[in-house]
Amino acid sequence: MLLARFSELLLGGAFLLLFFHYQTAQIDQLMFQVSQQPHTLTVSIAAFMLVGVAIIKCAQLPLHGWLIQVVEAPTPVSALLHAGIVNLGGILLMLFAPVLAASPSASLALLVIAGISTLVAGLVSLTRVSIKVKLAWSTVAQMGLMLVEIALGLYELALLHLLAHSFYKAFSFLNSGNGVNHWLATQLADASVPRRCHWLAAMATAAGLIVAVHLSVGILNSLAAGWLLWMAMTMLLLPAFTRPGAARPTRVLLSSMFAIGLLGLYAAIKHSLIVFVAGGNATYLFADAFALVLFIALFALSLAVQYWPHKAWVNRLFIWLNAGAYLDEWATRLTLKWWPSASLIQLQTTQWQPHKETR
């Protein structure tokens, strides 16, 4: 409740700054004037306020605890929350894209916070056993990735991500009751661990398919986005190379055809969404490289957690991740300090009563 009210105050403050500066409350007129006039300190402050709203609404670290704790709600409620409501932060920033583009410092702050949130939350989700808690941490990572895309100026990609995430997360939550059956199926399946040759073959095939599609329709406009696309296609093709048997060439062919179809669909939807988003600044090379480094770290560390858990440093990393990186404790303490709950006061009172009765 405190975070929701604070985000509303930030949104109200940004609105008042833009209203008094441009003398209009119409969003289309505001965005036109922002894109036409020189950038001022007022616009930069409003951009930082809007970034703060998006960080809270999208549950970015370290203000993510509220989203993790409400998974105790009924599953249909969780599906609506994680597939729709948390997207509002991304919708807000895409709607006010010219304001964000007018403040490179605000875009950089959004990139750093959302990028680190994507890295940490994505790794934490690997350590969770509860399917709904795992999905909640996945939402934090997905929202962070969408905000990174916005910070890089890839607005059509962010809109595509928003739409795809809505369908994916709604289905995942509504289907979470089958989590036990899925786990049992994985235990009965052949647990073939991919070897180095399998990884190299899958990565080379994925790279060839992406380059071929890019030369045909053009899908690569960012180093970080290109890396994510490459790793996604690699993971899609990897099982076909890993599973032994005489049918491996057929599996590789079918998986490659499926990957080409997905790449074509990705390109078609991505290009069609350009007309619905406001144009932003070109992606800065430094920002793109920073996001690329974070995504490489996410991929490498996720492989370490899954395939080398016996390593001492991986074990320490797993413990840290399993504790949620200890980031929610300080927020909980501050919340209880500013707004002490009746249950906490009652707990503190009952802790002293036994000692008094014993005496």
Secondary structure, 3 states (H helix, E strand, C coil): CHHHHHHHHHHHHHHHHHHHHHCCCCHHHHHHHHHHCCCCHHHHHHHHHHHHHHHHHCCCCCCCHHHHHHHHCCHHHHHHHHHCHHHHHHHHHHHCHHHHHCCHHHHHHHHHHHHHHHHHHHHHHHHCCCHHHHHHHHHHHHHHHHHHHHHCCCHHHHHHHHHHHHHHHHHHHHCHHHHHHHHHHHHHCCCCCCCHHHHHHHHHHHHHHHHHHHHHHCCCCCHHHHHHHHHHHHHHHHHHHHCCCCCHHHHHHHHHHHHHHHHHHHHHHHHHHHHHCCCCCCCCHHHHHHHHHHHHHHHHHHHHHHHCCCCHHHHHHHHHHHCHHHCHHHHHHHHHHHCCCHHHHHHHHHHHHHHHHHC
